[in-house]
Amino acid sequence: MSPGMLILSFGLPLLLATVVMLLGWTLWKRPRHAKPHTWPPPVALGLGVCLAFVIQEGLPSIPLSSKWHWILPTTFAVTVIGATHRTFPRRRSFRFIPELATAFIAAFVLRFPGQDSIEAKLVIGLATLLCCMAGRAYLLRRPAVLLPAMSWLILATMALLVFQTHFAKLTFITGAASMIAAAIGVCTLVRRPATISPGMSCVVGFLVVAIAACGSAYDIDDKVPMVSWYLLAAAIPGSAILTAMFSDLGHRRHWLITFATTLACCIAAMLWTVLSATGTDTDVPPLPY
């Protein structure tokens, strides 16, 4: 691929996300005392991924010609949910409506090949719900950079796994998502105080599970074992569980445990993929690669 296409594939989504964060958080203003708006991080990540999809595949036809095209409308819908998260009722019986809506979209709107059974849909929906709830419950504590940093690490690892399946378009989309997450993390370091709302965890949780489900569905040669996809999807909930188990530790140890758990899941997923390589391959990768 030419350097111009690489810049187009990664540069434009990253530029869009940076502009959203710059304008939404007014990063040029100093000093800052008030907490920033909560909508820029989920909007930056969601719209950046949508733009990366359009650059790779163009605007999909209606009705959709390929099942993996469902990533675009569902990502946009989840972005709207993440951006409006603070407007939902905060009463105990209604506070998790955004997370439940995100899980429903992942389970029953996404339509990847081989995942039409009710069991597969429930697994995807439950995994999405756990990722969203874990981000809301445990990972949005200080420092604010923690969730974007974890998202960058998970999505970057997932891009490497998708690359093994020869799904080039999804690889670029996932790589752009990881770069956007890194840019959001940089913005949280520049902007003090910085707050990442639960809306961001909805978009992150959805993308992690949706990309894992899509990558596994189009892995024609079984290059990546299912365990590797499960490890990446379980990184955020697993980190939350360990953080809760060691709740008596200091604040700094909490985020060290969280990030170390995520890093361990990513390394284990890559090692499992490398060690499970069979060497089989197709001469011409099938569409939509």
Helices and strands as residue ranges (DSSP letters): H 3-6, I 7-11, H 12-24, H 40-57, G 67-70, H 71-83, G 85-87, H 97-108, H 118-137, H 146-164, H 168-190, H 198-217, H 226-233, H 235-245, H 251-275
